[in-house]
Amino acid sequence: MDETGQVVGFGRAGGGNWEGVGYDGLRSVLQAITRQALNGAHISIGQMAGAGFGVAGYDWPSQYEPHIKAIRSLGLVCPIGLVNDSLIGLLAGSEEGWGIAIVAGTGCNCWGIDRQGRVGRITGEGDLFGEEGGAGSLVRQAIRAISRQWSQRGPATRLTEAFLESKGSPDVFCFLEDLALRRMVWEPQDSRTVFKTADEGDLVAQSIVDWAGQQLADLAGGVIRQLELEEEVFEIVLVGSLWKSGPRLSESLRRNVLKTAKRARLMPLPAPPVVGGVILAMKQASDWMPQMRSVLLDSFARFHNNEP
């Protein structure tokens, strides 16, 4: 974007999380998207006044050097901001520029910033540290429910028929055997089957979606207590694809998070998190003013609608 908040270039490429593509893959993705954005804006990299990067998989201080090394390969000479991708979601979605972001996609994460700029967070490492609620957690809960029905340890659920159909399995025993022997691989995208079955009225599927909301509220509750926001009015920005699966997940989150912070407000993300990366970039260049956020959001919408 330029100094007035107008979007002038954009780049898109594949995933850049080093855990999936390695640091060489991260470097390649950064180079591809930066080249596209600069070409679209008709400027050179030396004309950049600030750059902001929200990177998935950047979770620990010891990972700073390999991440910043990948970023420096771009040849930037301007000030650089590097944060976990949860925080650019917060910057894009929060009107006040602070609050909490809950990420629910393939996995889950939760970071927050208070009025004074203090940062609160979870580890971002998922099930190992009891941080659940993303698509992978939902699918695992569904598979457990199917197994419990088959072994008569749990109630009947239409999840069984739904998964057999989506995976092309002839019966539940073959389905479980193929999973156990790794002849079949479940995917986070299978969470769509869970949401669909819940929407059709299956009580077990509904309980799984409600459980995911409770887990995500638990993550938020920890960050709320870290930042002492229990009595504050603040925004919780919903980041990630799972929030687009219908209202049941966000309503479960709302019910449970209000037990910790009764004045919190849930805010759907109004634009892709990359908008928060631009805000972070302007902060590096000391050009950021809060009123510019609405200009940027409008400009981004026009840019992608091919409006003048």
Helices and strands as residue ranges (DSSP letters): H 18-41, G 45-47, E 51-55, G 61-63, H 64-72, E 80-84, H 85-93, E 99-104, E 108-113, E 119-121, G 126-129, H 135-150, H 159-167, H 172-180, G 188-190, H 191-199, H 203-226, E 234-239, G 241-245, H 247-257, E 264-268, H 274-284, H 292-304
